[in-house]
Amino acid sequence: MKNSSSLIYCLILVLFLSCAKKEKVELLEHPNVLFISLDDMNDWTQTMLGNDQAITPNLLNFGKEAVNFKNNYCASPGCNPSRSATLTGIHTYNSGMYSNYQDWRNVPMLANTTTLNQLFKQNGYYTAGAGKIYHYLQVDSLGWDDYYPTIKRPMPKDNIPENAPVNMEPFKYMYGAFDWSGLPISDEETGDFESVNFISEQLKKDHDKPFFLAAGIYRPHLPWYVPQKYFDMFPLESIELPKTLEGDTTDLGNVAKELISRGGNYHKHVVEADQWKKAIQGYLASIAFADEMVGRLLTALSESPYADNTIVVIWSDHGWQLGEKMHWRKFALWENVTKTVMMMKVPKGIQQMPEGSFIGGESTNLTSLLDIYPTLVDLCGLPSKTNFDGVSLKSILSKPDKKVSRPIITTYDYGSYSIRFDNWHYIKYIDDSEELYNLENDPEEWHNLAVLDTLIEMKIKMASFIPNNPIDLPETSLLELAEHHIPPIRSREYFFSAERKEWMKRFEE
């Protein structure tokens, strides 16, 4: 009887170990990736609460399943340098890729680097994309198996009203797409819907290898032309202006004031045309539309065979300002321009993270879009590059409340830096003017503390994070400038040159 019991025990033990071994073998080494990019979306979303007027239920619901990085920052507040840094893993100051007015593939440091989607393709993944992932026509032709509309024409046709511009009367040097209007069309008639639909169709297919699918949603990028129903969600009489402080800009240096007024002084013209509330309405409508496009993608994934083996990343290339500090658009280093959306969800059963990411977690750690590339490499079992300027967030995805202290650097052009560290924000411009804010006490950045002698040690500490040997902007990468463009800073010498001063005279009117 005793021997019989021992035999049964041994059989149960063998069966248990066999099942445990089998479970381990079944862990997925190379999960799928759904990579969702948004354009010009700041922290107004309901997941970040930068403005309580925004309506983003799909991002909000995704946040209940994912980890929301609430203090995430871009490498640069411009589409091209931010996207090229995110997708190569190399920061602007280590590549020389600083401006929208460069071709990123003509930057020597980036010419032969392996991009995110290329690395997936090289390691057996099927890669497909749609819409704006890289900067317009500056495509990565080597990294895709398929693309919509085509690899060399990556963005569907946009919707432009016949009577454009509808609201904002053009002024000298104005960006031509600075306009907003509801359109008498359905979602299905928009370019973003076409991109989303292409990726959704990819999710319906049978794939014989893992996939990396990238959906580039263009809104809320200008022009804010979206179906009228999204404007109707935000009655004009309910629109609230951003928080501002009279005299806010008096404690800023020359470069900061130049950023505000350059390009024809947008704030002055918006206010004089009585368009401030209408512009905010257009931006909120475009955010709501973009959120709906995100929702369609997430629904397509949930209804597909890949719902339980796909990592989802949602991010935006940078933030945006709508009159704060009398500044509009991106192209500045203040908090609501450099701070941007990043959320990640890792399903259970992944070899590199068997329990998946924390469900509904919020991380207040300072993070960067540069962290996306090394994180996906880590999670998907791909060979790592050696020159990542970001870090893997795998440990924070498991434990969002884990505290990690690190500085986060954002550049605008060559030689101007934003440094975020703990609750502090330090800005050092190329002309050596400075700003220092304690965001815990001054979240709107109204009070520049850089002049206080009592904070000299804090300034020294923050300045110590600035790179010692940033790469100059390579002349070979420059594109031809239009009249309204601001010439990118190529070096410190160029900033003080007669050539630049002569060009900038046009904006002094």
C-alpha positions as CSV (number, residue, x, y, z in Angstrom):
1,M,0.0,0.0,0.0
2,K,2.8,2.3,0.9
3,N,4.6,1.5,-2.5
4,S,1.4,2.1,-4.3
5,S,1.0,5.6,-2.7
6,S,4.6,6.5,-3.6
7,L,4.0,5.4,-7.2
8,I,0.9,7.6,-7.4
9,Y,2.8,10.5,-5.9
10,C,5.6,10.1,-8.4
11,L,3.2,10.0,-11.3
12,I,1.4,13.2,-10.1
13,L,4.8,14.9,-9.6
14,V,5.9,13.9,-13.2
15,L,2.6,15.1,-14.6
16,F,2.9,18.4,-12.7
17,L,6.5,19.0,-13.9
18,S,5.5,18.0,-17.4
19,C,2.7,20.6,-17.4
20,A,4.9,23.3,-16.0
21,K,7.5,22.6,-18.6
22,K,4.9,22.6,-21.4
23,E,3.5,26.0,-20.1
24,K,7.0,27.4,-20.2
25,V,7.6,26.2,-23.8
26,E,4.3,27.8,-24.8
27,L,5.3,31.3,-23.7
28,L,5.5,33.5,-26.8
29,E,9.0,34.7,-27.7
30,H,8.1,37.1,-30.5
31,P,4.8,38.8,-29.8
32,N,3.0,41.0,-32.4
33,V,3.1,44.8,-32.2
34,L,0.4,47.3,-32.9
35,F,2.2,50.7,-33.1
36,I,-0.2,53.7,-33.1
37,S,1.2,57.2,-33.8
38,L,-0.7,60.4,-33.2
39,D,0.4,63.8,-34.5
40,D,0.7,67.1,-32.4
41,M,-1.4,65.7,-29.5
42,N,-0.5,67.4,-26.3
43,D,-1.5,66.5,-22.7
44,W,-5.1,67.6,-23.0
45,T,-6.3,64.0,-23.3
46,Q,-8.4,62.5,-20.5
47,T,-5.5,60.2,-19.6
48,M,-3.2,63.2,-18.9
49,L,-5.7,65.9,-17.7
50,G,-3.8,68.8,-19.2
51,N,-7.2,70.3,-20.0
52,D,-10.6,69.1,-18.7
53,Q,-12.4,70.0,-21.9
54,A,-11.0,67.1,-24.0
55,I,-13.1,64.0,-24.7
56,T,-11.0,60.9,-25.4
57,P,-13.0,57.8,-24.2
58,N,-11.0,55.3,-26.2
59,L,-7.7,56.5,-24.8
60,L,-9.2,56.6,-21.4
61,N,-10.5,53.0,-21.7
62,F,-7.1,51.8,-23.1
63,G,-5.5,53.4,-20.0
64,K,-7.5,51.1,-17.8
65,E,-5.8,48.1,-19.5
66,A,-2.3,49.6,-20.2
67,V,0.4,51.6,-18.4
68,N,0.0,55.3,-18.9
69,F,3.3,57.3,-18.8
70,K,2.0,60.6,-17.5
71,N,5.4,62.4,-17.6
72,N,6.6,61.5,-21.0
73,Y,8.7,63.8,-23.3
74,C,9.7,64.1,-26.9
75,A,13.3,64.4,-28.1
76,S,12.3,67.5,-30.1
77,P,9.1,69.6,-30.5
78,G,9.1,69.1,-34.2
79,C,7.6,66.2,-36.2
80,N,10.7,65.3,-38.2
81,P,13.4,65.3,-35.5
82,S,11.0,63.7,-32.9
83,R,10.0,60.9,-35.2
84,S,13.4,60.2,-36.6
85,A,14.8,60.1,-33.0
86,T,12.0,57.8,-31.8
87,L,12.4,55.4,-34.8
88,T,16.2,55.2,-34.8
89,G,16.7,55.4,-31.0
90,I,19.3,58.2,-31.5
91,H,18.8,61.6,-29.8
92,T,19.1,64.7,-31.9
93,Y,22.3,65.9,-30.3
94,N,24.0,62.6,-31.1
95,S,22.8,62.6,-34.7
96,G,22.6,66.2,-35.8
97,M,18.9,65.8,-36.8
98,Y,17.3,68.9,-35.2
99,S,14.8,70.3,-37.6
100,N,11.8,69.8,-39.9
101,Y,13.9,71.4,-42.6
102,Q,16.2,68.5,-42.9
103,D,16.1,65.2,-44.7
104,W,16.8,62.7,-41.9
105,R,18.3,60.1,-44.3
106,N,20.8,62.7,-45.4
107,V,22.1,63.1,-41.9
108,P,25.3,61.0,-41.9
109,M,24.8,59.5,-38.5
110,L,21.3,58.2,-39.5
111,A,22.0,57.3,-43.2
112,N,22.7,53.6,-42.4
113,T,21.2,53.2,-39.0
114,T,18.7,50.4,-38.5
115,T,15.3,51.8,-37.8
116,L,12.7,50.3,-35.5
117,N,10.6,48.7,-38.3
118,Q,13.7,47.6,-40.2
119,L,14.9,45.7,-37.1
120,F,11.6,43.9,-36.9
121,K,11.6,43.0,-40.6
122,Q,15.2,41.8,-40.4
123,N,14.2,39.4,-37.6
124,G,11.4,37.7,-39.3
125,Y,8.5,40.0,-38.7
126,Y,5.9,41.0,-41.3
127,T,6.0,44.8,-41.3
128,A,3.2,47.0,-42.7
129,G,2.2,50.6,-42.1
130,A,-0.2,53.3,-43.1
131,G,-0.3,57.1,-42.7
132,K,2.3,59.3,-41.1
133,I,4.9,57.3,-39.3
134,Y,8.0,59.0,-40.6
135,H,7.9,62.7,-41.7
136,Y,5.6,62.9,-44.8
137,L,7.6,61.8,-47.8
138,Q,10.8,61.1,-45.9
139,V,10.0,57.5,-45.8
140,D,12.0,54.4,-44.7
141,S,11.6,52.4,-47.9
142,L,13.7,49.4,-46.6
143,G,11.7,48.7,-43.5
144,W,8.2,47.7,-44.8
145,D,6.7,44.7,-46.5
146,D,3.6,46.7,-47.3
147,Y,2.3,50.3,-46.9
148,Y,-0.8,52.3,-47.5
149,P,-1.3,54.1,-49.8
150,T,2.2,53.2,-51.0
151,I,5.7,53.0,-49.4
152,K,6.8,56.2,-51.2
153,R,3.5,58.0,-50.7
154,P,2.6,57.2,-47.2
155,M,-0.3,59.5,-46.5
156,P,-3.9,59.3,-47.9
157,K,-5.3,62.4,-49.5
158,D,-6.6,64.9,-46.9
159,N,-9.9,66.7,-46.9
160,I,-9.8,70.4,-47.7
161,P,-12.9,72.6,-47.8
162,E,-13.7,74.3,-51.1
163,N,-13.7,77.7,-49.4
164,A,-10.4,77.2,-47.4
165,P,-9.2,79.0,-45.5
166,V,-12.4,78.9,-43.6
167,N,-11.7,80.7,-40.3
168,M,-8.2,82.1,-40.1
169,E,-7.5,84.8,-42.6
170,P,-3.9,84.4,-43.9
171,F,-1.3,86.7,-42.6
172,K,2.3,87.3,-43.7
173,Y,4.5,84.2,-43.1
174,M,1.6,82.2,-41.7
175,Y,1.8,78.4,-42.0
176,G,-0.7,77.7,-44.8
177,A,-2.6,75.0,-43.0
178,F,-3.4,77.1,-39.9
179,D,-7.1,76.8,-40.2
180,W,-10.1,74.8,-38.7
181,S,-13.6,73.8,-39.8
182,G,-16.1,71.0,-39.5
183,L,-16.7,69.1,-42.7
184,P,-20.0,67.7,-44.1
185,I,-18.5,64.2,-44.4
186,S,-18.4,60.9,-42.5
187,D,-15.5,59.3,-40.8
188,E,-15.2,56.9,-43.7
189,E,-14.4,59.7,-46.1
190,T,-11.3,60.9,-44.2
191,G,-7.7,60.0,-44.9
192,D,-7.2,58.8,-41.3
193,F,-10.0,56.4,-41.7
194,E,-8.3,54.9,-44.8
195,S,-5.1,54.4,-42.8
196,V,-7.0,52.8,-39.9
197,N,-9.0,50.6,-42.2
198,F,-5.9,49.3,-43.9
199,I,-4.3,48.3,-40.6
200,S,-7.7,46.9,-39.4
201,E,-7.8,44.7,-42.5
202,Q,-4.3,43.5,-41.8
203,L,-5.6,42.3,-38.4
204,K,-8.2,40.1,-40.1
205,K,-5.6,38.2,-42.2
206,D,-3.9,35.0,-41.3
207,H,-0.3,35.7,-40.6
208,D,2.3,32.9,-40.7
209,K,4.8,35.0,-38.8
210,P,4.7,37.7,-36.2
211,F,3.8,41.2,-37.3
212,F,4.7,44.8,-36.7
213,L,1.8,47.0,-37.8
214,A,2.1,50.8,-37.7
215,A,-0.9,53.2,-37.9
216,G,0.0,56.8,-38.4
217,I,-3.1,58.9,-37.4
218,Y,-2.6,62.5,-38.7
219,R,-4.9,64.4,-36.5
220,P,-4.8,66.5,-34.4
221,H,-2.2,68.0,-36.8
222,L,-3.3,71.1,-38.6
223,P,-5.5,71.9,-40.5
224,W,-8.2,71.0,-38.1
225,Y,-10.7,69.8,-40.7
226,V,-12.7,66.9,-39.3
227,P,-16.3,65.8,-39.7
228,Q,-18.8,68.3,-38.3
229,K,-20.1,66.0,-35.6
230,Y,-16.8,66.4,-33.7
231,F,-17.1,70.2,-33.7
232,D,-20.7,69.7,-32.4
233,M,-19.3,67.9,-29.3
234,F,-17.7,71.2,-28.2
235,P,-20.3,74.1,-28.4
236,L,-18.4,77.4,-28.9
237,E,-20.1,79.0,-25.9
238,S,-18.7,76.2,-23.6
239,I,-15.1,76.7,-24.8
240,E,-12.6,77.8,-22.1
241,L,-9.4,79.6,-22.9
242,P,-6.1,78.2,-21.5
243,K,-4.9,79.5,-18.2
244,T,-2.7,82.5,-18.8
245,L,-1.0,85.2,-16.6
246,E,-0.7,88.8,-17.7
247,G,2.9,89.7,-18.1
248,D,3.9,86.0,-18.2
249,T,6.6,86.6,-20.8
250,T,8.3,89.5,-19.2
251,D,10.8,87.3,-17.4
252,L,11.9,85.4,-20.6
253,G,15.1,85.9,-22.6
254,N,15.5,86.9,-26.2
255,V,15.3,83.5,-27.8
256,A,12.1,82.6,-25.9
257,K,10.5,85.9,-27.0
258,E,11.7,85.2,-30.6
259,L,10.0,81.7,-30.5
260,I,6.7,83.4,-29.4
261,S,6.7,86.1,-32.1
262,R,8.3,84.3,-35.1
263,G,6.4,83.3,-38.1
264,G,4.2,86.4,-38.1
265,N,3.1,86.4,-34.4
266,Y,0.3,83.9,-34.4
267,H,-1.2,84.9,-31.1
268,K,-1.6,88.5,-32.1
269,H,-3.5,87.6,-35.3
270,V,-5.6,84.9,-33.6
271,V,-6.8,87.4,-30.9
272,E,-7.3,90.2,-33.3
273,A,-9.4,88.0,-35.5
274,D,-11.5,86.8,-32.5
275,Q,-10.5,83.2,-33.4
276,W,-9.1,82.0,-30.1
277,K,-12.1,80.0,-28.9
278,K,-12.8,78.7,-32.4
279,A,-9.3,77.5,-32.7
280,I,-9.5,75.6,-29.4
281,Q,-12.8,74.1,-30.6
282,G,-11.0,72.9,-33.8
283,Y,-8.2,71.4,-31.8
284,L,-10.6,69.6,-29.3
285,A,-12.6,68.3,-32.3
286,S,-9.5,67.0,-33.9
287,I,-8.4,65.3,-30.7
288,A,-11.9,63.7,-30.4
289,F,-11.7,62.5,-34.0
290,A,-8.2,61.0,-33.5
291,D,-9.5,59.3,-30.3
292,E,-12.2,57.7,-32.4
293,M,-9.7,56.4,-34.9
294,V,-7.7,54.9,-32.0
295,G,-10.9,53.2,-30.8
296,R,-11.5,51.7,-34.2
297,L,-8.0,50.2,-34.2
298,L,-8.4,48.8,-30.7
299,T,-11.7,47.3,-31.6
300,A,-10.3,45.7,-34.7
301,L,-7.5,44.2,-32.5
302,S,-9.9,42.9,-29.9
303,E,-12.1,41.2,-32.5
304,S,-9.0,39.6,-34.2
305,P,-7.2,36.3,-33.5
306,Y,-4.3,38.4,-32.2
307,A,-6.0,40.2,-29.2
308,D,-4.0,38.1,-26.7
309,N,-0.6,38.1,-28.3
310,T,-0.1,41.7,-29.4
311,I,1.8,44.5,-27.7
312,V,0.1,47.9,-28.2
313,V,2.0,51.2,-28.1
314,I,0.2,54.6,-28.5
315,W,2.3,57.7,-28.7
316,S,2.3,61.3,-30.1
317,D,5.4,63.0,-31.5
318,H,5.2,66.1,-29.2
319,G,2.7,68.5,-27.6
320,W,1.2,71.8,-28.7
321,Q,0.4,75.2,-27.4
322,L,-2.8,77.3,-28.0
323,G,-2.0,80.7,-26.6
324,E,-0.2,79.8,-23.4
325,K,2.7,82.2,-23.1
326,M,1.2,83.9,-26.2
327,H,2.6,81.0,-28.2
328,W,0.9,78.8,-30.8
329,R,1.9,75.5,-32.4
330,K,4.9,73.4,-31.4
331,F,8.6,74.6,-31.8
332,A,9.3,75.6,-28.2
333,L,10.6,74.0,-25.0
334,W,7.9,74.7,-22.5
335,E,6.2,71.8,-20.6
336,N,3.0,71.5,-22.6
337,V,5.0,71.4,-25.9
338,T,7.6,68.8,-24.9
339,K,5.2,66.6,-22.8
340,T,3.3,64.1,-24.8
341,V,1.2,60.9,-24.9
342,M,2.8,57.4,-24.4
343,M,0.9,54.3,-23.3
344,M,1.8,50.6,-23.6
345,K,0.0,47.3,-23.0
346,V,1.8,44.0,-22.9
347,P,-0.5,40.9,-22.9
348,K,0.2,37.9,-20.6
349,G,2.1,34.9,-22.0
350,I,5.0,36.8,-23.4
351,Q,8.3,35.1,-22.7
352,Q,10.0,38.3,-21.7
353,M,7.0,39.3,-19.4
354,P,4.9,36.3,-18.6
355,E,2.4,38.2,-16.5
356,G,2.0,41.0,-18.9
357,S,2.1,44.7,-18.1
358,F,0.3,46.1,-15.0
359,I,-3.4,46.6,-15.7
360,G,-4.4,50.2,-15.5
361,G,-1.2,51.5,-14.1
362,E,0.0,55.1,-14.2
363,S,3.7,55.9,-14.0
364,T,4.8,59.3,-12.9
365,N,8.5,58.6,-13.7
366,L,10.1,60.8,-16.3
367,T,10.3,58.9,-19.6
368,S,11.0,59.7,-23.2
369,L,9.8,58.6,-26.6
370,L,13.3,57.4,-27.1
371,D,12.4,54.6,-24.7
372,I,10.0,53.0,-27.1
373,Y,12.6,51.4,-29.4
374,P,14.7,49.7,-26.6
375,T,11.5,48.6,-24.8
376,L,10.1,46.8,-27.8
377,V,13.4,45.2,-28.5
378,D,13.5,43.9,-25.0
379,L,9.9,42.7,-25.0
380,C,10.0,41.1,-28.5
381,G,13.3,39.2,-28.0
382,L,15.1,41.1,-30.7
383,P,18.9,41.7,-30.9
384,S,19.6,45.0,-29.2
385,K,21.5,47.9,-30.8
386,T,24.4,49.4,-28.9
387,N,23.6,53.1,-29.4
388,F,20.2,53.5,-27.9
389,D,19.8,56.9,-26.2
390,G,16.6,55.7,-24.4
391,V,16.2,52.8,-21.9
392,S,13.9,49.8,-21.7
393,L,10.8,50.4,-19.6
394,K,10.1,46.7,-19.0
395,S,10.5,46.9,-15.3
396,I,8.2,49.9,-15.0
397,L,5.6,48.2,-17.2
398,S,5.5,45.5,-14.5
399,K,5.6,47.9,-11.6
400,P,4.4,51.4,-12.6
401,D,4.9,52.8,-9.1
402,K,8.6,51.8,-9.1
403,K,10.5,55.1,-8.8
404,V,13.3,55.8,-11.2
405,S,15.1,59.1,-11.2
406,R,16.7,60.3,-14.4
407,P,17.0,63.5,-16.4
408,I,15.1,63.8,-19.7
409,I,16.5,66.0,-22.4
410,T,14.6,67.7,-25.2
411,T,16.3,69.9,-27.8
412,Y,14.9,72.6,-30.1
413,D,17.3,73.3,-33.0
414,Y,21.0,73.1,-32.2
415,G,22.1,74.4,-28.8
416,S,18.8,74.9,-26.9
417,Y,17.9,72.4,-24.3
418,S,15.0,71.5,-22.0
419,I,16.0,69.4,-19.0
420,R,13.4,67.7,-16.8
421,F,14.6,66.2,-13.6
422,D,12.4,65.4,-10.6
423,N,10.0,68.3,-10.2
424,W,12.3,70.8,-11.9
425,H,12.3,72.1,-15.5
426,Y,15.4,73.9,-16.7
427,I,15.7,75.5,-20.2
428,K,19.0,76.8,-21.5
429,Y,19.0,78.5,-24.9
430,I,21.8,78.9,-27.4
431,D,22.3,82.5,-26.3
432,D,22.8,81.3,-22.7
433,S,19.4,82.8,-21.5
434,E,17.8,80.5,-18.9
435,E,14.5,79.5,-17.4
436,L,13.9,77.5,-14.3
437,Y,10.6,76.3,-13.0
438,N,9.4,74.2,-10.0
439,L,6.5,72.4,-11.6
440,E,5.2,71.2,-8.3
441,N,4.5,74.7,-7.2
442,D,4.2,76.3,-10.7
443,P,2.7,73.8,-13.2
444,E,1.8,76.6,-15.7
445,E,5.5,77.8,-15.7
446,W,4.5,81.4,-15.0
447,H,7.5,82.2,-12.7
448,N,11.0,82.0,-14.0
449,L,13.2,81.2,-11.0
450,A,16.5,81.3,-13.0
451,V,17.3,84.8,-11.6
452,L,17.2,83.7,-7.9
453,D,20.7,83.5,-6.3
454,T,19.3,80.9,-3.9
455,L,18.8,78.4,-6.8
456,I,22.3,78.7,-8.3
457,E,23.2,75.2,-7.2
458,M,20.0,73.8,-8.7
459,K,20.8,75.5,-12.0
460,I,24.3,74.1,-12.0
461,K,23.0,70.6,-11.3
462,M,20.4,70.9,-14.1
463,A,22.9,72.3,-16.6
464,S,25.3,69.4,-15.8
465,F,22.9,67.2,-17.8
466,I,23.4,69.2,-21.0
467,P,25.5,67.2,-23.6
468,N,29.1,68.4,-23.8
469,N,29.7,67.7,-27.5
470,P,26.5,68.0,-29.4
471,I,26.8,67.3,-33.2
472,D,26.4,70.3,-35.4
473,L,23.5,70.2,-37.9
474,P,25.0,68.8,-41.1
475,E,24.6,71.1,-44.1
476,T,24.1,68.1,-46.5
477,S,20.8,67.4,-44.8
478,L,19.2,70.9,-45.2
479,L,16.1,71.4,-47.3
480,E,15.3,74.5,-49.3
481,L,13.5,77.0,-47.1
482,A,10.3,78.9,-48.0
483,E,9.7,82.5,-47.1
484,H,7.8,81.7,-43.8
485,H,10.3,79.1,-42.6
486,I,12.7,79.8,-39.7
487,P,16.2,78.8,-40.7
488,P,17.4,76.0,-38.4
489,I,20.3,76.7,-36.1
490,R,23.2,74.8,-37.6
491,S,25.8,75.7,-34.9
492,R,26.5,78.3,-32.3
493,E,28.5,80.3,-34.9
494,Y,25.5,80.3,-37.3
495,F,23.1,81.6,-34.6
496,F,25.2,84.8,-34.2
497,S,25.9,85.1,-37.9
498,A,25.0,88.0,-40.2
499,E,23.3,85.5,-42.5
500,R,20.8,84.5,-39.9
501,K,20.2,88.0,-38.6
502,E,19.4,89.2,-42.1
503,W,16.8,86.4,-42.6
504,M,15.2,87.0,-39.2
505,K,14.6,90.7,-40.0
506,R,11.5,89.8,-42.0
507,F,9.7,88.7,-38.8
508,E,10.3,92.0,-36.9
509,E,7.3,93.7,-38.3
